[in-house]
Amino acid sequence: MLRVGDLQRSIDFYTQVLGMQLLRKTENPEYKYTLAFVGFGKNPDHAEIELTYNWGVDSYEIGTAFGHLALGVPDVHGACESIKAAGGKVTREAGPVKGGSTIIAFVADPDGYKIELIQRESTT
């Protein structure tokens, strides 16, 4: 779960920039929060990210315990180009991980959460 400061901005990032789907959205007026679930498909076949918007809170400190999310993609270089073309922010361009050969890159969502893109090995 990620706490976000502007729910629609975050939904737009995860759907329009990263290509996920908005899977469901629920509001809880009694406790003043809205949840949105995004992913490349629904559980149990795919992981989902829960975006939580607490009404009236527009920013959070990310803290030192959180590192990053990681997504496997078939083409890290191509994903970076698509993300930049869609207005997303690439914070580390595609290239080999330090001390290894796996191709990775990092992007940041609108709230500053880091997302690592990892080149998936071909299964063919």
C-alpha positions as CSV (number, residue, x, y, z in Angstrom):
1,M,0.0,0.0,0.0
2,L,1.2,3.5,-0.9
3,R,-0.2,6.6,0.7
4,V,-0.7,9.2,-2.0
5,G,-1.3,13.0,-1.9
6,D,-3.4,13.3,-5.1
7,L,-5.3,10.1,-5.9
8,Q,-6.2,10.9,-9.5
9,R,-2.6,12.0,-10.3
10,S,-1.4,8.7,-9.0
11,I,-4.0,6.7,-10.8
12,D,-3.0,8.5,-14.0
13,F,0.6,7.7,-13.5
14,Y,0.2,4.0,-12.8
15,T,-2.4,3.6,-15.7
16,Q,-1.2,6.0,-18.4
17,V,2.6,6.1,-17.7
18,L,3.2,2.5,-16.5
19,G,0.3,0.9,-18.4
20,M,-1.5,-0.7,-15.5
21,Q,-5.3,-0.9,-15.1
22,L,-7.5,0.7,-12.5
23,L,-8.9,-2.5,-11.0
24,R,-11.3,-1.0,-8.4
25,K,-11.9,2.1,-6.3
26,T,-13.7,2.4,-3.0
27,E,-14.5,5.4,-0.8
28,N,-15.0,5.4,2.9
29,P,-16.7,8.6,3.9
30,E,-17.0,7.7,7.6
31,Y,-13.2,7.4,7.9
32,K,-12.4,9.9,5.1
33,Y,-10.2,7.8,2.8
34,T,-10.4,6.4,-0.7
35,L,-8.6,3.3,-2.0
36,A,-7.7,2.5,-5.6
37,F,-6.2,-0.7,-6.7
38,V,-4.0,-0.8,-9.8
39,G,-2.2,-3.6,-11.5
40,F,-1.4,-5.4,-14.8
41,G,-4.2,-7.9,-13.9
42,K,-6.2,-9.1,-10.8
43,N,-5.1,-11.2,-7.9
44,P,-4.3,-14.1,-7.6
45,D,-2.6,-14.1,-11.1
46,H,-1.1,-10.7,-10.7
47,A,0.1,-8.5,-7.9
48,E,-1.9,-5.3,-7.1
49,I,-0.8,-2.0,-5.7
50,E,-3.2,-0.4,-3.2
51,L,-3.1,3.4,-3.4
52,T,-4.6,5.1,-0.3
53,Y,-5.7,8.7,-0.3
54,N,-6.5,10.1,3.2
55,W,-8.8,13.0,2.5
56,G,-7.1,16.3,3.1
57,V,-3.5,15.0,3.2
58,D,-1.5,16.1,0.2
59,S,2.0,14.8,1.0
60,Y,3.9,12.3,3.1
61,E,7.5,11.7,4.1
62,I,8.5,8.5,2.5
63,G,10.9,7.5,5.3
64,T,14.0,5.4,5.4
65,A,12.4,1.9,5.7
66,F,10.8,2.0,2.2
67,G,13.2,1.1,-0.6
68,H,11.3,0.7,-3.9
69,L,8.7,-1.4,-5.8
70,A,10.0,-3.6,-8.6
71,L,8.4,-4.5,-11.9
72,G,9.6,-7.1,-14.4
73,V,9.4,-5.8,-18.0
74,P,10.4,-7.4,-21.3
75,D,12.4,-4.3,-22.5
76,V,13.8,-1.9,-19.9
77,H,15.2,0.5,-22.5
78,G,11.9,0.6,-24.4
79,A,9.9,1.0,-21.1
80,C,12.0,4.0,-20.1
81,E,11.4,5.7,-23.5
82,S,7.6,5.1,-23.2
83,I,7.6,6.4,-19.6
84,K,9.4,9.6,-20.6
85,A,7.1,10.0,-23.6
86,A,4.1,9.8,-21.3
87,G,5.6,12.5,-19.0
88,G,7.1,10.1,-16.4
89,K,10.4,10.7,-14.6
90,V,13.2,8.2,-15.2
91,T,15.7,8.7,-12.3
92,R,18.2,6.0,-13.4
93,E,18.5,5.2,-17.1
94,A,18.5,1.6,-18.3
95,G,21.8,-0.2,-17.7
96,P,23.4,-3.1,-15.9
97,V,23.0,-3.4,-12.2
98,K,26.2,-2.6,-10.3
99,G,28.3,-5.7,-10.0
100,G,26.1,-7.7,-12.4
101,S,24.6,-7.9,-15.9
102,T,20.8,-7.7,-15.3
103,I,19.4,-4.6,-17.0
104,I,17.5,-2.3,-14.6
105,A,16.3,1.3,-14.5
106,F,14.4,3.4,-11.9
107,V,11.4,5.7,-12.3
108,A,9.6,7.9,-9.7
109,D,5.9,8.2,-9.3
110,P,4.3,11.6,-8.6
111,D,4.7,11.2,-4.9
112,G,8.4,10.3,-5.1
113,Y,8.1,6.5,-4.7
114,K,10.8,4.7,-6.6
115,I,10.0,1.9,-9.0
116,E,12.7,-0.4,-10.3
117,L,12.2,-1.8,-13.8
118,I,14.0,-5.2,-14.2
119,Q,14.7,-6.8,-17.6
120,R,12.9,-10.2,-17.6
121,E,14.7,-13.1,-19.1
122,S,13.1,-14.5,-22.2
123,T,11.4,-17.8,-21.7
124,T,11.7,-18.8,-25.4
